[in-house]
Amino acid sequence: MPRSSPFYIGDLKKVKALASPVRAAIIDVLEVLGPATIVQVAASLGYPPDGLYYHFGMLERNGLVARAEPEMQPRSRSGLI
């Protein structure tokens, strides 16, 4: 979901959280993909997923990303008449 207008960050803690090239790249990927798992972001960046958990935690603690509940898949009705 591309953002229609610029997003400005004035909070110094948030700016410092984005100072890492990896965390800035995560934000860039999420701008393109929209809601995504760590595995999806890692695949887009070419990084191993276990190397991104720390960075996602830093972004979450600073309010730059949020966890989303997984979408529930409707129950399959196969086999029911």
Contacts in CASP RR format, 6 or more apart in sequence:
PFRMAT RR
TARGET T0000
AUTHOR 0000-0000-0000
METHOD contacts of the structure
MODEL  1
MPRSSPFYIGDLKKVKALASPVRAAIIDVLEVLGPATIVQVAASLGYPPD
GLYYHFGMLERNGLVARAEPEMQPRSRSGLI
1 31 0 8 1.000
1 34 0 8 1.000
2 31 0 8 1.000
2 32 0 8 1.000
3 31 0 8 1.000
9 15 0 8 1.000
9 18 0 8 1.000
11 62 0 8 1.000
13 62 0 8 1.000
14 62 0 8 1.000
14 63 0 8 1.000
14 64 0 8 1.000
17 23 0 8 1.000
17 58 0 8 1.000
17 59 0 8 1.000
17 61 0 8 1.000
17 62 0 8 1.000
17 64 0 8 1.000
18 24 0 8 1.000
18 27 0 8 1.000
18 64 0 8 1.000
20 55 0 8 1.000
20 58 0 8 1.000
22 45 0 8 1.000
22 47 0 8 1.000
22 52 0 8 1.000
22 55 0 8 1.000
23 55 0 8 1.000
23 58 0 8 1.000
23 59 0 8 1.000
23 64 0 8 1.000
25 45 0 8 1.000
26 41 0 8 1.000
26 45 0 8 1.000
26 52 0 8 1.000
26 55 0 8 1.000
26 56 0 8 1.000
26 59 0 8 1.000
26 65 0 8 1.000
27 59 0 8 1.000
27 64 0 8 1.000
27 65 0 8 1.000
29 36 0 8 1.000
29 41 0 8 1.000
29 44 0 8 1.000
29 45 0 8 1.000
30 36 0 8 1.000
30 41 0 8 1.000
30 65 0 8 1.000
32 44 0 8 1.000
33 40 0 8 1.000
33 41 0 8 1.000
33 44 0 8 1.000
35 68 0 8 1.000
36 44 0 8 1.000
38 49 0 8 1.000
38 52 0 8 1.000
38 53 0 8 1.000
38 56 0 8 1.000
39 49 0 8 1.000
41 52 0 8 1.000
42 48 0 8 1.000
42 49 0 8 1.000
42 51 0 8 1.000
42 52 0 8 1.000
45 52 0 8 1.000
56 65 0 8 1.000
59 65 0 8 1.000
60 66 0 8 1.000
60 67 0 8 1.000
END
